[in-house]
Amino acid sequence: MTEELFYLDGACSARWDDRADAVVVEWQNDVGGETYRDCMERTLDAIVDRGATKLLTDSRKQGSMSEADQTWTVEDWEPRAIDAGLGYIAVVYPTDRTARTTVDMSARMRPHTDLDRVFTEDVEEAHNWLRTK
């Protein structure tokens, strides 16, 4: 398996994963605001750099998202990611139940019909789903 690291800091990492043919963002802890948005921007940079159509978001260590971050993700980041070619997102739920609820709320705010998503508790299941796309 070949991986190419695009970005790494204390909040998240973004890398290319040949196994899933996808950009993978892995949250390292509970982040929000400017730090969250910076990680998402670096992830978008990786999507653009690789011409990626698939994203795996490993949110197991992520905490609850603020309403402002949810809105920014759905209304600002996702349209730009779709314009860059993103078509599939596999999200691995946070282990924290409250954080899981905010991920669900964000996904239901205004789902983009041209973005196919799956939500799971299992990283391998997320990889497997992306491999079928």
Summary of the structure (lengths in Angstrom):
residues: 133
radius of gyration: 13.2
end to end distance: 18.5
largest distance: 36.9
contacts: 431
relative contact order: 0.17
helix: 43%
strand: 25%
